[in-house]
Amino acid sequence: MKNIDHIIQDSTFTEKVMIGLNKALRKLAESSAANNENLIVGDKDGNVKSVPAKELLKTLSK
């Protein structure tokens, strides 16, 4: 299995942006969960709702 540095090195620009976005989202969810905060999320249909950060964190990849 490739390590993350090798994956990033072989990735396209779009893939690199998505990796960075996922890392930033995880960091936001972790800090919000530590403070028992909610985050506002939207679905593909444009609906928005407030979700506890701890619940959102369970759904994010590492």
VEXZAMI-674283 format. One line per 10 residues: for each residue z, y, x of N, C-alpha, C. Coordinates in pm, 1 decimal. Each point is the difference from the previous one (the first is absolute). Example, Ala and Ser with C-alpha at 12.3 -4.5 7.8 and 13.67 -1.06 7.14 Angstrom:
# VEXZAMI-674283
780.0:-569.0:1319.0:0.0:119.0:-89.0:0.0:120.0:90.0; -72.0:105.0:-35.0:6.0:119.0:82.0:73.0:109.0:-77.0
//
This chain:
# VEXZAMI-674283
0.0:-118.7:84.4:0.0:118.7:-84.4:0.0:124.9:88.9; -79.3:97.5:-38.8:-10.3:124.0:76.2:123.7:86.9:-21.9; 40.4:71.7:104.7:108.3:96.2:-20.9:-59.2:128.7:-55.4; 85.2:86.7:-51.1:-45.0:120.7:-70.8:-82.2:92.3:90.5; 35.1:9.6:129.6:-76.1:87.4:90.1:-143.9:-49.0:14.8; -16.6:-131.4:7.5:-134.0:-56.8:13.5:-79.0:19.1:-129.1; 66.2:-15.3:-113.3:-65.2:20.4:-129.4:-46.5:145.2:-12.0; 87.3:93.5:36.0:-35.5:141.6:-8.2:-116.6:32.2:93.2; 1.1:-57.9:117.8:-105.6:24.9:97.1:-136.5:-47.0:-52.0; -3.3:-109.6:-73.2:-124.7:-56.2:-50.4:-39.2:53.3:-137.9
79.9:85.6:-57.7:-22.6:46.7:-136.2:-97.2:116.5:-6.8; -59.2:15.1:-117.6:-83.8:116.5:-24.4:90.5:119.4:-27.9; -59.5:116.8:-5.0:77.5:120.6:-27.9:73.0:-11.3:-134.0; -68.9:-48.2:-102.5:60.4:-12.9:-133.1:118.4:-94.8:3.5; -13.6:-111.5:70.0:110.8:-95.4:10.4:119.3:62.4:72.0; -26.9:80.3:102.7:107.8:66.8:74.0:73.1:98.6:-90.4; -75.1:73.2:-81.4:62.3:94.4:-93.4:88.0:-75.3:-99.1; -49.0:-111.7:-52.3:77.6:-78.8:-96.7:126.4:-57.0:63.0; -7.1:-44.7:124.6:118.4:-50.8:69.9:102.5:111.7:13.9; -44.8:118.5:40.5:90.0:114.2:13.8:60.3:42.5:-132.2
-79.8:-1.7:-105.1:48.1:35.1:-132.8:107.1:-97.8:-47.3; -22.6:-128.9:21.1:98.6:-100.7:-39.3:130.4:14.5:77.6; -10.0:32.5:129.6:120.2:21.2:80.3:78.1:120.9:-50.7; -71.1:107.8:-33.6:65.0:121.1:-49.5:65.1:-24.0:-135.7; -67.6:-73.6:-87.5:55.7:-30.7:-131.5:126.1:-84.5:12.9; -1.3:-98.0:89.3:118.8:-83.3:21.7:115.7:85.2:51.2; -27.8:89.9:94.4:104.6:86.7:55.7:59.6:89.1:-109.2; -85.8:55.4:-86.3:45.9:83.2:-111.2:87.8:-82.1:-94.6; -44.4:-119.4:-35.0:75.8:-85.9:-91.6:133.0:-40.5:61.7; 2.1:-29.7:128.8:124.8:-38.7:66.9:101.2:113.9:0.1
-45.4:120.4:33.1:93.2:112.9:3.4:46.2:36.6:-140.9; -87.3:-9.9:-97.3:38.3:29.3:-138.8:96.0:-106.3:-52.9; -23.6:-125.2:33.9:88.2:-108.2:-44.1:138.8:16.7:60.2; 6.7:44.0:124.6:129.2:21.0:66.2:81.5:107.8:-71.1; -68.4:91.3:-69.2:67.7:108.4:-71.4:4.9:-23.3:-151.1; -29.8:-124.3:-42.1:0.2:-35.9:-142.7:-85.9:94.5:-83.9; -118.2:31.7:49.9:-90.1:91.4:-69.8:-111.0:-76.0:-72.1; -66.1:68.8:-90.1:-117.0:-52.0:-69.1:-124.2:62.6:60.5; -113.1:-69.7:-11.3:-128.9:53.7:41.6:-93.7:-2.2:-120.2; -90.8:94.1:-4.3:-98.3:7.5:-107.3:-124.2:-74.8:48.4
-45.1:-98.0:-78.8:-117.1:-79.3:36.1:-100.7:4.3:-113.2; -125.3:-18.4:36.0:-107.2:-3.9:-99.4:-74.3:-131.7:9.0; -58.3:-42.1:-111.3:-79.6:-122.4:1.1:-148.8:35.1:-0.1; -84.1:-101.2:0.1:-145.0:22.4:8.3:-56.4:71.8:-121.5; 74.8:1.4:-111.1:-44.1:67.0:-122.1:48.3:144.3:-9.4; 74.9:45.2:101.4:48.4:136.9:1.3:134.7:20.9:-66.0; 64.8:-108.1:-42.8:133.3:11.3:-58.4:102.8:15.4:111.3; 99.4:84.0:-22.7:104.6:21.5:100.4:135.5:-38.0:-56.8; 89.6:-42.6:90.9:136.0:-30.0:-41.8:93.2:12.5:118.8; 127.1:15.9:-29.4:104.0:8.0:101.0:54.3:-140.4:24.5
4.8:-40.8:127.0:44.1:-134.0:36.4:108.1:11.6:107.4; 109.3:-77.2:-13.5:100.0:0.3:107.9:-65.6:-43.0:131.9; 26.0:73.1:105.9:-61.5:-29.5:129.6:34.0:-141.2:46.3; 118.8:-48.0:-32.6:38.5:-136.4:40.0:-91.1:-103.6:-64.9; -41.1:23.3:-123.7:-90.8:-92.2:-68.3:-140.3:8.4:59.3; -45.5:119.4:28.4:-132.1:18.9:60.1:-6.2:-65.2:137.7; 105.2:12.1:75.3:4.9:-55.3:135.2:-20.4:-150.9:-2.4; 45.5:-66.6:-102.9:-16.0:-145.6:-11.0:-146.7:-39.7:-12.2; -83.8:89.2:-50.0:-140.6:-31.9:-23.4:-91.5:37.4:117.7; 51.1:73.7:97.4:-83.3:46.6:111.5:-6.1:-103.8:110.9
-117.3:-11.4:63.2:-13.6:-91.5:114.0:66.0:61.6:121.8; 37.9:-84.6:93.7:68.5:49.0:121.5:-94.2:38.6:107.4
//
